Amino acid sequence: MKLDLFRIFFSPPKSVYERVVLFIMLSVSFCIFFTPFRFSEINPLQAGLYALFPSVSISWGWIVAMRYMFRRGEFLI
């Protein structure tokens, strides 16, 4: 039994549940990472970009972990 890791990591979210979870995780983690930058003297656009990179990676990692835990059967080779 082998898993197709390429499909787990790189296939876009197809179900509505995955899209909602991705959006909620993205927005929550963005707010967490953007909060310290609000009180600094950094450019707001630059602060948004700095907060965007970790929030995207964390939210996509959450989707990948959920696929591995709950939909493992769909990604078997």
PQR file with spaces between the fields and no chain letter, atoms N, CA, C, O and H, PARSE charges and radii, in Angstrom:
ATOM       1  N    MET     1       0.850   -1.166    0.000 -0.4000 1.5000
ATOM       2  CA   MET     1       0.000    0.000    0.000 -0.0000 2.0000
ATOM       3  C    MET     1       0.898    1.233    0.000  0.5500 1.7000
ATOM       4  O    MET     1       1.639    1.463    0.956 -0.5500 1.4000
ATOM       5  N    LYS     2       0.833    2.022   -1.066 -0.4000 1.5000
ATOM       6  CA   LYS     2       1.630    3.235   -1.171 -0.0000 2.0000
ATOM       7  C    LYS     2       0.702    4.433   -1.351  0.5500 1.7000
ATOM       8  O    LYS     2      -0.362    4.333   -1.963 -0.5500 1.4000
ATOM       9  H    LYS     2       0.231    1.834   -1.843  0.4000 1.0000
ATOM      10  N    LEU     3       1.126    5.549   -0.811 -0.4000 1.5000
ATOM      11  CA   LEU     3       0.366    6.784   -0.960 -0.0000 2.0000
ATOM      12  C    LEU     3       0.970    7.632   -2.073  0.5500 1.7000
ATOM      13  O    LEU     3       2.190    7.687   -2.231 -0.5500 1.4000
ATOM      14  H    LEU     3       1.990    5.630   -0.315  0.4000 1.0000
ATOM      15  N    ASP     4       0.124    8.282   -2.829 -0.4000 1.5000
ATOM      16  CA   ASP     4       0.582    9.215   -3.853 -0.0000 2.0000
ATOM      17  C    ASP     4       0.758   10.580   -3.192  0.5500 1.7000
ATOM      18  O    ASP     4      -0.175   11.382   -3.144 -0.5500 1.4000
ATOM      19  H    ASP     4      -0.867    8.238   -2.701  0.4000 1.0000
ATOM      20  N    LEU     5       1.956   10.832   -2.687 -0.4000 1.5000
ATOM      21  CA   LEU     5       2.218   12.065   -1.952 -0.0000 2.0000
ATOM      22  C    LEU     5       2.114   13.298   -2.836  0.5500 1.7000
ATOM      23  O    LEU     5       1.756   14.376   -2.361 -0.5500 1.4000
ATOM      24  H    LEU     5       2.714   10.180   -2.726  0.4000 1.0000
ATOM      25  N    PHE     6       2.426   13.148   -4.124 -0.4000 1.5000
ATOM      26  CA   PHE     6       2.325   14.289   -5.027 -0.0000 2.0000
ATOM      27  C    PHE     6       0.877   14.780   -5.109  0.5500 1.7000
ATOM      28  O    PHE     6       0.626   15.985   -5.075 -0.5500 1.4000
ATOM      29  H    PHE     6       2.717   12.273   -4.511  0.4000 1.0000
ATOM      30  N    ARG     7      -0.067   13.854   -5.216 -0.4000 1.5000
ATOM      31  CA   ARG     7      -1.481   14.252   -5.277 -0.0000 2.0000
ATOM      32  C    ARG     7      -1.973   14.816   -3.954  0.5500 1.7000
ATOM      33  O    ARG     7      -2.802   15.726   -3.944 -0.5500 1.4000
ATOM      34  H    ARG     7       0.137   12.875   -5.244  0.4000 1.0000
ATOM      35  N    ILE     8      -1.476   14.291   -2.832 -0.4000 1.5000
ATOM      36  CA   ILE     8      -1.899   14.814   -1.528 -0.0000 2.0000
ATOM      37  C    ILE     8      -1.446   16.262   -1.366  0.5500 1.7000
ATOM      38  O    ILE     8      -2.207   17.100   -0.881 -0.5500 1.4000
ATOM      39  H    ILE     8      -0.803   13.552   -2.840  0.4000 1.0000
ATOM      40  N    PHE     9      -0.209   16.560   -1.770 -0.4000 1.5000
ATOM      41  CA   PHE     9       0.333   17.897   -1.565 -0.0000 2.0000
ATOM      42  C    PHE     9      -0.123   18.912   -2.614  0.5500 1.7000
ATOM      43  O    PHE     9      -0.348   20.076   -2.282 -0.5500 1.4000
ATOM      44  H    PHE     9       0.409   15.879   -2.164  0.4000 1.0000
ATOM      45  N    PHE    10      -0.263   18.491   -3.873 -0.4000 1.5000
ATOM      46  CA   PHE    10      -0.432   19.469   -4.942 -0.0000 2.0000
ATOM      47  C    PHE    10      -1.801   19.497   -5.604  0.5500 1.7000
ATOM      48  O    PHE    10      -2.013   20.317   -6.497 -0.5500 1.4000
ATOM      49  H    PHE    10      -0.080   17.545   -4.142  0.4000 1.0000
ATOM      50  N    SER    11      -2.724   18.658   -5.219 -0.4000 1.5000
ATOM      51  CA   SER    11      -4.053   18.757   -5.804 -0.0000 2.0000
ATOM      52  C    SER    11      -4.844   19.849   -5.080  0.5500 1.7000
ATOM      53  O    SER    11      -4.799   19.939   -3.853 -0.5500 1.4000
ATOM      54  H    SER    11      -2.552   17.992   -4.493  0.4000 1.0000
ATOM      55  N    PRO    12      -5.564   20.671   -5.832 -0.5600 1.5000
ATOM      56  CA   PRO    12      -6.324   21.752   -5.199  0.2800 2.0000
ATOM      57  C    PRO    12      -7.504   21.201   -4.407  0.5500 1.7000
ATOM      58  O    PRO    12      -7.961   20.087   -4.665 -0.5500 1.4000
ATOM      59  N    PRO    13      -7.996   21.977   -3.444 -0.5600 1.5000
ATOM      60  CA   PRO    13      -9.158   21.512   -2.680  0.2800 2.0000
ATOM      61  C    PRO    13     -10.391   21.442   -3.571  0.5500 1.7000
ATOM      62  O    PRO    13     -10.751   22.417   -4.230 -0.5500 1.4000
ATOM      63  N    LYS    14     -11.031   20.285   -3.582 -0.4000 1.5000
ATOM      64  CA   LYS    14     -12.187   20.089   -4.453 -0.0000 2.0000
ATOM      65  C    LYS    14     -13.503   20.214   -3.712  0.5500 1.7000
ATOM      66  O    LYS    14     -14.478   20.728   -4.259 -0.5500 1.4000
ATOM      67  H    LYS    14     -10.739   19.492   -3.046  0.4000 1.0000
ATOM      68  N    SER    15     -13.542   19.754   -2.487 -0.4000 1.5000
ATOM      69  CA   SER    15     -14.804   19.789   -1.755 -0.0000 2.0000
ATOM      70  C    SER    15     -15.000   21.158   -1.097  0.5500 1.7000
ATOM      71  O    SER    15     -14.048   21.897   -0.845 -0.5500 1.4000
ATOM      72  H    SER    15     -12.750   19.336   -2.042  0.4000 1.0000
ATOM      73  N    VAL    16     -16.238   21.455   -0.837 -0.4000 1.5000
ATOM      74  CA   VAL    16     -16.570   22.723   -0.185 -0.0000 2.0000
ATOM      75  C    VAL    16     -15.991   22.757    1.226  0.5500 1.7000
ATOM      76  O    VAL    16     -15.556   23.807    1.699 -0.5500 1.4000
ATOM      77  H    VAL    16     -17.011   20.855   -1.041  0.4000 1.0000
ATOM      78  N    TYR    17     -15.987   21.613    1.891 -0.4000 1.5000
ATOM      79  CA   TYR    17     -15.448   21.530    3.248 -0.0000 2.0000
ATOM      80  C    TYR    17     -13.966   21.899    3.273  0.5500 1.7000
ATOM      81  O    TYR    17     -13.528   22.648    4.147 -0.5500 1.4000
ATOM      82  H    TYR    17     -16.340   20.760    1.506  0.4000 1.0000
ATOM      83  N    GLU    18     -13.189   21.376    2.315 -0.4000 1.5000
ATOM      84  CA   GLU    18     -11.765   21.714    2.266 -0.0000 2.0000
ATOM      85  C    GLU    18     -11.559   23.191    1.977  0.5500 1.7000
ATOM      86  O    GLU    18     -10.667   23.810    2.558 -0.5500 1.4000
ATOM      87  H    GLU    18     -13.545   20.768    1.606  0.4000 1.0000
ATOM      88  N    ARG    19     -12.352   23.761    1.107 -0.4000 1.5000
ATOM      89  CA   ARG    19     -12.217   25.186    0.776 -0.0000 2.0000
ATOM      90  C    ARG    19     -12.553   26.076    1.972  0.5500 1.7000
ATOM      91  O    ARG    19     -11.886   27.083    2.209 -0.5500 1.4000
ATOM      92  H    ARG    19     -13.076   23.259    0.636  0.4000 1.0000
ATOM      93  N    VAL    20     -13.571   25.707    2.712 -0.4000 1.5000
ATOM      94  CA   VAL    20     -13.959   26.494    3.885 -0.0000 2.0000
ATOM      95  C    VAL    20     -12.886   26.406    4.958  0.5500 1.7000
ATOM      96  O    VAL    20     -12.521   27.417    5.557 -0.5500 1.4000
ATOM      97  H    VAL    20     -14.112   24.889    2.520  0.4000 1.0000
ATOM      98  N    VAL    21     -12.379   25.199    5.205 -0.4000 1.5000
ATOM      99  CA   VAL    21     -11.324   25.024    6.204 -0.0000 2.0000
ATOM     100  C    VAL    21     -10.077   25.784    5.795  0.5500 1.7000
ATOM     101  O    VAL    21      -9.436   26.419    6.632 -0.5500 1.4000
ATOM     102  H    VAL    21     -12.675   24.378    4.718  0.4000 1.0000
ATOM     103  N    LEU    22      -9.722   25.728    4.507 -0.4000 1.5000
ATOM     104  CA   LEU    22      -8.550   26.458    4.018 -0.0000 2.0000
ATOM     105  C    LEU    22      -8.717   27.958    4.212  0.5500 1.7000
ATOM     106  O    LEU    22      -7.780   28.627    4.649 -0.5500 1.4000
ATOM     107  H    LEU    22     -10.243   25.212    3.827  0.4000 1.0000
ATOM     108  N    PHE    23      -9.889   28.499    3.898 -0.4000 1.5000
ATOM     109  CA   PHE    23     -10.121   29.932    4.054 -0.0000 2.0000
ATOM     110  C    PHE    23     -10.100   30.349    5.526  0.5500 1.7000
ATOM     111  O    PHE    23      -9.521   31.380    5.867 -0.5500 1.4000
ATOM     112  H    PHE    23     -10.650   27.956    3.544  0.4000 1.0000
ATOM     113  N    ILE    24     -10.719   29.564    6.389 -0.4000 1.5000
ATOM     114  CA   ILE    24     -10.745   29.911    7.814 -0.0000 2.0000
ATOM     115  C    ILE    24      -9.343   29.846    8.408  0.5500 1.7000
ATOM     116  O    ILE    24      -8.940   30.752    9.137 -0.5500 1.4000
ATOM     117  H    ILE    24     -11.189   28.726    6.112  0.4000 1.0000
ATOM     118  N    MET    25      -8.598   28.790    8.107 -0.4000 1.5000
ATOM     119  CA   MET    25      -7.232   28.674    8.625 -0.0000 2.0000
ATOM     120  C    MET    25      -6.341   29.784    8.078  0.5500 1.7000
ATOM     121  O    MET    25      -5.495   30.315    8.797 -0.5500 1.4000
ATOM     122  H    MET    25      -8.926   28.054    7.515  0.4000 1.0000
ATOM     123  N    LEU    26      -6.530   30.131    6.819 -0.4000 1.5000
ATOM     124  CA   LEU    26      -5.735   31.202    6.217 -0.0000 2.0000
ATOM     125  C    LEU    26      -6.020   32.537    6.882  0.5500 1.7000
ATOM     126  O    LEU    26      -5.093   33.289    7.183 -0.5500 1.4000
ATOM     127  H    LEU    26      -7.217   29.699    6.235  0.4000 1.0000
ATOM     128  N    SER    27      -7.283   32.838    7.113 -0.4000 1.5000
ATOM     129  CA   SER    27      -7.627   34.124    7.714 -0.0000 2.0000
ATOM     130  C    SER    27      -7.211   34.199    9.191  0.5500 1.7000
ATOM     131  O    SER    27      -6.738   35.240    9.647 -0.5500 1.4000
ATOM     132  H    SER    27      -8.036   32.227    6.868  0.4000 1.0000
ATOM     133  N    VAL    28      -7.385   33.113    9.930 -0.4000 1.5000
ATOM     134  CA   VAL    28      -6.998   33.122   11.346 -0.0000 2.0000
ATOM     135  C    VAL    28      -5.490   33.229   11.501  0.5500 1.7000
ATOM     136  O    VAL    28      -5.000   34.024   12.303 -0.5500 1.4000
ATOM     137  H    VAL    28      -7.770   32.267    9.559  0.4000 1.0000
ATOM     138  N    SER    29      -4.751   32.431   10.736 -0.4000 1.5000
ATOM     139  CA   SER    29      -3.294   32.497   10.859 -0.0000 2.0000
ATOM     140  C    SER    29      -2.750   33.823   10.325  0.5500 1.7000
ATOM     141  O    SER    29      -1.745   34.314   10.839 -0.5500 1.4000
ATOM     142  H    SER    29      -5.148   31.785   10.085  0.4000 1.0000
ATOM     143  N    PHE    30      -3.385   34.419    9.307 -0.4000 1.5000
ATOM     144  CA   PHE    30      -2.948   35.728    8.827 -0.0000 2.0000
ATOM     145  C    PHE    30      -3.134   36.783    9.920  0.5500 1.7000
ATOM     146  O    PHE    30      -2.260   37.623   10.134 -0.5500 1.4000
ATOM     147  H    PHE    30      -4.201   34.020    8.889  0.4000 1.0000
ATOM     148  N    CYS    31      -4.263   36.733   10.601 -0.4000 1.5000
ATOM     149  CA   CYS    31      -4.487   37.698   11.693 -0.0000 2.0000
ATOM     150  C    CYS    31      -3.474   37.508   12.813  0.5500 1.7000
ATOM     151  O    CYS    31      -3.010   38.485   13.402 -0.5500 1.4000
ATOM     152  H    CYS    31      -4.973   36.051   10.427  0.4000 1.0000
ATOM     153  N    ILE    32      -3.131   36.273   13.108 -0.4000 1.5000
ATOM     154  CA   ILE    32      -2.147   36.020   14.161 -0.0000 2.0000
ATOM     155  C    ILE    32      -0.781   36.561   13.772  0.5500 1.7000
ATOM     156  O    ILE    32      -0.106   37.183   14.592 -0.5500 1.4000
ATOM     157  H    ILE    32      -3.508   35.480   12.629  0.4000 1.0000
ATOM     158  N    PHE    33      -0.365   36.333   12.535 -0.4000 1.5000
ATOM     159  CA   PHE    33       0.952   36.789   12.107 -0.0000 2.0000
ATOM     160  C    PHE    33       0.998   38.278   11.790  0.5500 1.7000
ATOM     161  O    PHE    33       2.067   38.883   11.870 -0.5500 1.4000
ATOM     162  H    PHE    33      -0.913   35.828   11.868  0.4000 1.0000
ATOM     163  N    PHE    34      -0.134   38.889   11.432 -0.4000 1.5000
ATOM     164  CA   PHE    34      -0.137   40.304   11.071 -0.0000 2.0000
ATOM     165  C    PHE    34      -0.209   41.219   12.287  0.5500 1.7000
ATOM     166  O    PHE    34       0.220   42.370   12.210 -0.5500 1.4000
ATOM     167  H    PHE    34      -1.002   38.397   11.367  0.4000 1.0000
ATOM     168  N    THR    35      -0.733   40.742   13.392 -0.4000 1.5000
ATOM     169  CA   THR    35      -0.927   41.566   14.586 -0.0000 2.0000
ATOM     170  C    THR    35       0.353   42.233   15.082  0.5500 1.7000
ATOM     171  O    THR    35       0.303   43.426   15.384 -0.5500 1.4000
ATOM     172  H    THR    35      -1.081   39.807   13.455  0.4000 1.0000
ATOM     173  N    PRO    36       1.496   41.554   15.190 -0.5600 1.5000
ATOM     174  CA   PRO    36       2.703   42.254   15.660  0.2800 2.0000
ATOM     175  C    PRO    36       3.178   43.347   14.708  0.5500 1.7000
ATOM     176  O    PRO    36       3.796   44.320   15.138 -0.5500 1.4000
ATOM     177  N    PHE    37       2.892   43.188   13.423 -0.4000 1.5000
ATOM     178  CA   PHE    37       3.340   44.188   12.449 -0.0000 2.0000
ATOM     179  C    PHE    37       2.510   45.467   12.488  0.5500 1.7000
ATOM     180  O    PHE    37       2.971   46.508   12.020 -0.5500 1.4000
ATOM     181  H    PHE    37       2.390   42.397   13.074  0.4000 1.0000
ATOM     182  N    ARG    38       1.310   45.413   13.029 -0.4000 1.5000
ATOM     183  CA   ARG    38       0.466   46.617   13.088 -0.0000 2.0000
ATOM     184  C    ARG    38       1.094   47.704   13.929  0.5500 1.7000
ATOM     185  O    ARG    38       0.901   48.888   13.655 -0.5500 1.4000
ATOM     186  H    ARG    38       0.936   44.567   13.410  0.4000 1.0000
ATOM     187  N    PHE    39       1.843   47.324   14.948 -0.4000 1.5000
ATOM     188  CA   PHE    39       2.396   48.298   15.874 -0.0000 2.0000
ATOM     189  C    PHE    39       3.839   48.662   15.549  0.5500 1.7000
ATOM     190  O    PHE    39       4.487   49.352   16.337 -0.5500 1.4000
ATOM     191  H    PHE    39       2.000   46.362   15.171  0.4000 1.0000
ATOM     192  N    SER    40       4.351   48.223   14.425 -0.4000 1.5000
ATOM     193  CA   SER    40       5.715   48.556   14.032 -0.0000 2.0000
ATOM     194  C    SER    40       5.682   49.623   12.943  0.5500 1.7000
ATOM     195  O    SER    40       4.619   50.015   12.461 -0.5500 1.4000
ATOM     196  H    SER    40       3.825   47.663   13.785  0.4000 1.0000
ATOM     197  N    GLU    41       6.843   50.069   12.580 -0.4000 1.5000
ATOM     198  CA   GLU    41       6.944   51.122   11.569 -0.0000 2.0000
ATOM     199  C    GLU    41       7.195   50.562   10.183  0.5500 1.7000
ATOM     200  O    GLU    41       7.666   51.285    9.306 -0.5500 1.4000
ATOM     201  H    GLU    41       7.706   49.750   12.972  0.4000 1.0000
ATOM     202  N    ILE    42       6.898   49.317    9.969 -0.4000 1.5000
ATOM     203  CA   ILE    42       7.105   48.679    8.681 -0.0000 2.0000
ATOM     204  C    ILE    42       5.970   49.068    7.727  0.5500 1.7000
ATOM     205  O    ILE    42       4.850   49.342    8.158 -0.5500 1.4000
ATOM     206  H    ILE    42       6.515   48.730   10.682  0.4000 1.0000
ATOM     207  N    ASN    43       6.272   49.085    6.452 -0.4000 1.5000
ATOM     208  CA   ASN    43       5.291   49.395    5.422 -0.0000 2.0000
ATOM     209  C    ASN    43       4.131   48.382    5.503  0.5500 1.7000
ATOM     210  O    ASN    43       4.396   47.185    5.620 -0.5500 1.4000
ATOM     211  H    ASN    43       7.182   48.863    6.102  0.4000 1.0000
ATOM     212  N    PRO    44       2.870   48.811    5.446 -0.5600 1.5000
ATOM     213  CA   PRO    44       1.741   47.878    5.573  0.2800 2.0000
ATOM     214  C    PRO    44       1.720   46.794    4.488  0.5500 1.7000
ATOM     215  O    PRO    44       1.341   45.656    4.763 -0.5500 1.4000
ATOM     216  N    LEU    45       2.120   47.136    3.267 -0.4000 1.5000
ATOM     217  CA   LEU    45       2.155   46.136    2.210 -0.0000 2.0000
ATOM     218  C    LEU    45       3.226   45.081    2.499  0.5500 1.7000
ATOM     219  O    LEU    45       2.998   43.887    2.308 -0.5500 1.4000
ATOM     220  H    LEU    45       2.427   48.060    3.043  0.4000 1.0000
ATOM     221  N    GLN    46       4.360   45.519    2.947 -0.4000 1.5000
ATOM     222  CA   GLN    46       5.435   44.602    3.290 -0.0000 2.0000
ATOM     223  C    GLN    46       5.042   43.742    4.498  0.5500 1.7000
ATOM     224  O    GLN    46       5.353   42.551    4.541 -0.5500 1.4000
ATOM     225  H    GLN    46       4.545   46.489    3.103  0.4000 1.0000
ATOM     226  N    ALA    47       4.376   44.333    5.454 -0.4000 1.5000
ATOM     227  CA   ALA    47       3.909   43.572    6.622 -0.0000 2.0000
ATOM     228  C    ALA    47       2.889   42.515    6.203  0.5500 1.7000
ATOM     229  O    ALA    47       2.900   41.395    6.714 -0.5500 1.4000
ATOM     230  H    ALA    47       4.124   45.300    5.419  0.4000 1.0000
ATOM     231  N    GLY    48       2.015   42.875    5.275 -0.4000 1.5000
ATOM     232  CA   GLY    48       1.043   41.901    4.777 -0.0000 2.0000
ATOM     233  C    GLY    48       1.705   40.743    4.065  0.5500 1.7000
ATOM     234  O    GLY    48       1.288   39.596    4.221 -0.5500 1.4000
ATOM     235  H    GLY    48       2.006   43.784    4.860  0.4000 1.0000
ATOM     236  N    LEU    49       2.737   41.031    3.282 -0.4000 1.5000
ATOM     237  CA   LEU    49       3.462   39.961    2.604 -0.0000 2.0000
ATOM     238  C    LEU    49       4.217   39.082    3.595  0.5500 1.7000
ATOM     239  O    LEU    49       4.256   37.862    3.442 -0.5500 1.4000
ATOM     240  H    LEU    49       3.076   41.963    3.155  0.4000 1.0000
ATOM     241  N    TYR    50       4.814   39.700    4.608 -0.4000 1.5000
ATOM     242  CA   TYR    50       5.508   38.918    5.631 -0.0000 2.0000
ATOM     243  C    TYR    50       4.544   38.024    6.398  0.5500 1.7000
ATOM     244  O    TYR    50       4.916   36.919    6.794 -0.5500 1.4000
ATOM     245  H    TYR    50       4.782   40.691    4.732  0.4000 1.0000
ATOM     246  N    ALA    51       3.348   38.465    6.610 -0.4000 1.5000
ATOM     247  CA   ALA    51       2.355   37.661    7.327 -0.0000 2.0000
ATOM     248  C    ALA    51       1.699   36.627    6.415  0.5500 1.7000
ATOM     249  O    ALA    51       1.187   35.614    6.890 -0.5500 1.4000
ATOM     250  H    ALA    51       3.046   39.362    6.288  0.4000 1.0000
ATOM     251  N    LEU    52       1.713   36.881    5.111 -0.4000 1.5000
ATOM     252  CA   LEU    52       1.047   35.986    4.174 -0.0000 2.0000
ATOM     253  C    LEU    52       1.792   34.669    3.991  0.5500 1.7000
ATOM     254  O    LEU    52       1.164   33.612    3.917 -0.5500 1.4000
ATOM     255  H    LEU    52       2.129   37.704    4.725  0.4000 1.0000
ATOM     256  N    PHE    53       3.115   34.716    3.917 -0.4000 1.5000
ATOM     257  CA   PHE    53       3.878   33.500    3.643 -0.0000 2.0000
ATOM     258  C    PHE    53       3.712   32.425    4.717  0.5500 1.7000
ATOM     259  O    PHE    53       3.427   31.282    4.361 -0.5500 1.4000
ATOM     260  H    PHE    53       3.625   35.574    3.976  0.4000 1.0000
ATOM     261  N    PRO    54       3.871   32.721    6.000 -0.5600 1.5000
ATOM     262  CA   PRO    54       3.656   31.641    6.975  0.2800 2.0000
ATOM     263  C    PRO    54       2.195   31.212    7.083  0.5500 1.7000
ATOM     264  O    PRO    54       1.913   30.045    7.354 -0.5500 1.4000
ATOM     265  N    SER    55       1.268   32.139    6.877 -0.4000 1.5000
ATOM     266  CA   SER    55      -0.136   31.751    6.991 -0.0000 2.0000
ATOM     267  C    SER    55      -0.558   30.830    5.849  0.5500 1.7000
ATOM     268  O    SER    55      -1.349   29.910    6.061 -0.5500 1.4000
ATOM     269  H    SER    55       1.497   33.088    6.657  0.4000 1.0000
ATOM     270  N    VAL    56      -0.047   31.061    4.655 -0.4000 1.5000
ATOM     271  CA   VAL    56      -0.365   30.173    3.531 -0.0000 2.0000
ATOM     272  C    VAL    56       0.240   28.793    3.759  0.5500 1.7000
ATOM     273  O    VAL    56      -0.412   27.779    3.515 -0.5500 1.4000
ATOM     274  H    VAL    56       0.596   31.808    4.483  0.4000 1.0000
ATOM     275  N    SER    57       1.479   28.754    4.223 -0.4000 1.5000
ATOM     276  CA   SER    57       2.110   27.449    4.430 -0.0000 2.0000
ATOM     277  C    SER    57       1.437   26.669    5.563  0.5500 1.7000
ATOM     278  O    SER    57       1.297   25.450    5.465 -0.5500 1.4000
ATOM     279  H    SER    57       2.009   29.579    4.421  0.4000 1.0000
ATOM     280  N    ILE    58       1.026   27.339    6.618 -0.4000 1.5000
ATOM     281  CA   ILE    58       0.354   26.647    7.722 -0.0000 2.0000
ATOM     282  C    ILE    58      -1.026   26.159    7.300  0.5500 1.7000
ATOM     283  O    ILE    58      -1.397   25.028    7.614 -0.5500 1.4000
ATOM     284  H    ILE    58       1.140   28.329    6.697  0.4000 1.0000
ATOM     285  N    SER    59      -1.785   26.980    6.600 -0.4000 1.5000
ATOM     286  CA   SER    59      -3.130   26.561    6.199 -0.0000 2.0000
ATOM     287  C    SER    59      -3.072   25.428    5.173  0.5500 1.7000
ATOM     288  O    SER    59      -3.892   24.511    5.225 -0.5500 1.4000
ATOM     289  H    SER    59      -1.483   27.898    6.345  0.4000 1.0000
ATOM     290  N    TRP    60      -2.113   25.479    4.242 -0.4000 1.5000
ATOM     291  CA   TRP    60      -2.007   24.388    3.277 -0.0000 2.0000
ATOM     292  C    TRP    60      -1.509   23.121    3.964  0.5500 1.7000
ATOM     293  O    TRP    60      -1.933   22.022    3.608 -0.5500 1.4000
ATOM     294  H    TRP    60      -1.447   26.224    4.200  0.4000 1.0000
ATOM     295  N    GLY    61      -0.626   23.255    4.932 -0.4000 1.5000
ATOM     296  CA   GLY    61      -0.172   22.100    5.703 -0.0000 2.0000
ATOM     297  C    GLY    61      -1.313   21.456    6.469  0.5500 1.7000
ATOM     298  O    GLY    61      -1.350   20.234    6.613 -0.5500 1.4000
ATOM     299  H    GLY    61      -0.282   24.148    5.222  0.4000 1.0000
ATOM     300  N    TRP    62      -2.231   22.252    6.956 -0.4000 1.5000
ATOM     301  CA   TRP    62      -3.400   21.733    7.660 -0.0000 2.0000
ATOM     302  C    TRP    62      -4.284   20.927    6.702  0.5500 1.7000
ATOM     303  O    TRP    62      -4.794   19.870    7.074 -0.5500 1.4000
ATOM     304  H    TRP    62      -2.201   23.244    6.840  0.4000 1.0000
ATOM     305  N    ILE    63      -4.465   21.414    5.487 -0.4000 1.5000
ATOM     306  CA   ILE    63      -5.261   20.683    4.495 -0.0000 2.0000
ATOM     307  C    ILE    63      -4.589   19.355    4.156  0.5500 1.7000
ATOM     308  O    ILE    63      -5.255   18.325    4.055 -0.5500 1.4000
ATOM     309  H    ILE    63      -4.051   22.273    5.185  0.4000 1.0000
ATOM     310  N    VAL    64      -3.269   19.382    3.981 -0.4000 1.5000
ATOM     311  CA   VAL    64      -2.541   18.151    3.670 -0.0000 2.0000
ATOM     312  C    VAL    64      -2.662   17.149    4.823  0.5500 1.7000
ATOM     313  O    VAL    64      -2.850   15.955    4.591 -0.5500 1.4000
ATOM     314  H    VAL    64      -2.728   20.218    4.063  0.4000 1.0000
ATOM     315  N    ALA    65      -2.553   17.631    6.053 -0.4000 1.5000
ATOM     316  CA   ALA    65      -2.679   16.734    7.214 -0.0000 2.0000
ATOM     317  C    ALA    65      -4.078   16.145    7.297  0.5500 1.7000
ATOM     318  O    ALA    65      -4.232   14.964    7.609 -0.5500 1.4000
ATOM     319  H    ALA    65      -2.401   18.601    6.242  0.4000 1.0000
ATOM     320  N    MET    66      -5.101   16.949    7.021 -0.4000 1.5000
ATOM     321  CA   MET    66      -6.473   16.440    7.059 -0.0000 2.0000
ATOM     322  C    MET    66      -6.712   15.415    5.955  0.5500 1.7000
ATOM     323  O    MET    66      -7.401   14.419    6.175 -0.5500 1.4000
ATOM     324  H    MET    66      -4.976   17.908    6.767  0.4000 1.0000
ATOM     325  N    ARG    67      -6.149   15.649    4.769 -0.4000 1.5000
ATOM     326  CA   ARG    67      -6.279   14.669    3.698 -0.0000 2.0000
ATOM     327  C    ARG    67      -5.626   13.357    4.086  0.5500 1.7000
ATOM     328  O    ARG    67      -6.169   12.283    3.831 -0.5500 1.4000
ATOM     329  H    ARG    67      -5.590   16.458    4.590  0.4000 1.0000
ATOM     330  N    TYR    68      -4.457   13.450    4.704 -0.4000 1.5000
ATOM     331  CA   TYR    68      -3.755   12.233    5.087 -0.0000 2.0000
ATOM     332  C    TYR    68      -4.525   11.472    6.165  0.5500 1.7000
ATOM     333  O    TYR    68      -4.578   10.242    6.137 -0.5500 1.4000
ATOM     334  H    TYR    68      -4.016   14.323    4.912  0.4000 1.0000
ATOM     335  N    MET    69      -5.116   12.189    7.107 -0.4000 1.5000
ATOM     336  CA   MET    69      -5.810   11.513    8.202 -0.0000 2.0000
ATOM     337  C    MET    69      -7.172   10.961    7.795  0.5500 1.7000
ATOM     338  O    MET    69      -7.525    9.846    8.180 -0.5500 1.4000
ATOM     339  H    MET    69      -5.073   13.187    7.130  0.4000 1.0000
ATOM     340  N    PHE    70      -7.944   11.730    7.018 -0.4000 1.5000
ATOM     341  CA   PHE    70      -9.344   11.365    6.791 -0.0000 2.0000
ATOM     342  C    PHE    70      -9.656   10.828    5.394  0.5500 1.7000
ATOM     343  O    PHE    70     -10.638   10.106    5.220 -0.5500 1.4000
ATOM     344  H    PHE    70      -7.657   12.635    6.706  0.4000 1.0000
ATOM     345  N    ARG    71      -8.839   11.170    4.400 -0.4000 1.5000
ATOM     346  CA   ARG    71      -9.136   10.729    3.035 -0.0000 2.0000
ATOM     347  C    ARG    71      -7.984    9.918    2.446  0.5500 1.7000
ATOM     348  O    ARG    71      -7.708   10.001    1.249 -0.5500 1.4000
ATOM     349  H    ARG    71      -8.041   11.757    4.541  0.4000 1.0000
ATOM     350  N    ARG    72      -7.332    9.157    3.268 -0.4000 1.5000
ATOM     351  CA   ARG    72      -6.149    8.397    2.858 -0.0000 2.0000
ATOM     352  C    ARG    72      -6.490    7.406    1.748  0.5500 1.7000
ATOM     353  O    ARG    72      -5.662    7.157    0.871 -0.5500 1.4000
ATOM     354  H    ARG    72      -7.556    9.090    4.240  0.4000 1.0000
ATOM     355  N    GLY    73      -7.671    6.848    1.771 -0.4000 1.5000
ATOM     356  CA   GLY    73      -8.069    5.852    0.778 -0.0000 2.0000
ATOM     357  C    GLY    73      -8.131    6.382   -0.638  0.5500 1.7000
ATOM     358  O    GLY    73      -7.938    5.616   -1.582 -0.5500 1.4000
ATOM     359  H    GLY    73      -8.344    7.050    2.483  0.4000 1.0000
ATOM     360  N    GLU    74      -8.391    7.654   -0.817 -0.4000 1.5000
ATOM     361  CA   GLU    74      -8.470    8.235   -2.151 -0.0000 2.0000
ATOM     362  C    GLU    74      -7.097    8.440   -2.779  0.5500 1.7000
ATOM     363  O    GLU    74      -6.994    8.602   -3.995 -0.5500 1.4000
ATOM     364  H    GLU    74      -8.548    8.276   -0.050  0.4000 1.0000
ATOM     365  N    PHE    75      -6.051    8.433   -1.975 -0.4000 1.5000
ATOM     366  CA   PHE    75      -4.710    8.731   -2.486 -0.0000 2.0000
ATOM     367  C    PHE    75      -3.804    7.508   -2.504  0.5500 1.7000
ATOM     368  O    PHE    75      -2.583    7.656   -2.561 -0.5500 1.4000
ATOM     369  H    PHE    75      -6.135    8.301   -0.988  0.4000 1.0000
ATOM     370  N    LEU    76      -4.359    6.322   -2.458 -0.4000 1.5000
ATOM     371  CA   LEU    76      -3.563    5.097   -2.550 -0.0000 2.0000
ATOM     372  C    LEU    76      -3.215    4.812   -4.011  0.5500 1.7000
ATOM     373  O    LEU    76      -3.988    5.097   -4.925 -0.5500 1.4000
ATOM     374  H    LEU    76      -5.351    6.202   -2.412  0.4000 1.0000
ATOM     375  N    ILE    77      -2.034    4.244   -4.197 -0.4000 1.5000
ATOM     376  CA   ILE    77      -1.601    3.886   -5.556 -0.0000 2.0000
ATOM     377  C    ILE    77      -1.956    2.440   -5.803  0.5500 1.7000
ATOM     378  O    ILE    77      -1.688    1.915   -6.884 -0.5500 1.4000
ATOM     379  H    ILE    77      -1.405    4.012   -3.454  0.4000 1.0000
